Amino acid sequence: MLWQVLLHVANHSTDHRAQLLQLLNDLGAKTPSQDYIFYVYEHL
């Protein structure tokens, strides 16, 4: 059961982050990529 709670927390925060990024995008703000692979590539 603990793994299910942790999975829910991770997915729930992802949903909120996506909603916030969409709102910022709608307002014309440039938002960074959310893909981990791009983060790693930029910080090599």
C-alpha positions in Angstrom: 0.0 0.0 0.0 2.8 2.4 0.7 4.1 2.2 -2.8 0.6 3.1 -4.1 0.5 6.2 -1.9 4.0 7.3 -3.1 3.0 6.7 -6.7 -0.1 8.8 -6.2 1.9 11.6 -4.6 4.3 11.7 -7.6 1.6 11.6 -10.2 -0.5 14.2 -8.4 2.3 16.7 -8.2 3.0 16.1 -11.9 -0.6 17.0 -12.6 -0.3 20.3 -10.7 3.0 21.1 -12.4 1.4 20.5 -15.8 -1.6 22.7 -14.9 0.6 25.6 -13.8 2.8 25.3 -16.9 -0.2 25.4 -19.1 -1.5 28.5 -17.3 1.8 30.3 -17.7 2.0 29.2 -21.3 -1.5 30.6 -21.9 -0.4 33.9 -20.4 2.5 34.1 -22.9 5.3 33.1 -20.5 8.1 30.9 -21.9 8.3 27.7 -19.9 11.2 25.3 -19.7 11.1 21.8 -21.0 9.9 19.3 -18.5 11.7 16.3 -20.0 14.4 14.9 -17.8 16.6 13.9 -20.7 16.8 17.5 -21.9 17.7 18.7 -18.4 20.6 16.1 -18.3 21.7 17.1 -21.8 21.8 20.8 -20.9 23.8 20.1 -17.7 26.5 17.8 -19.0 
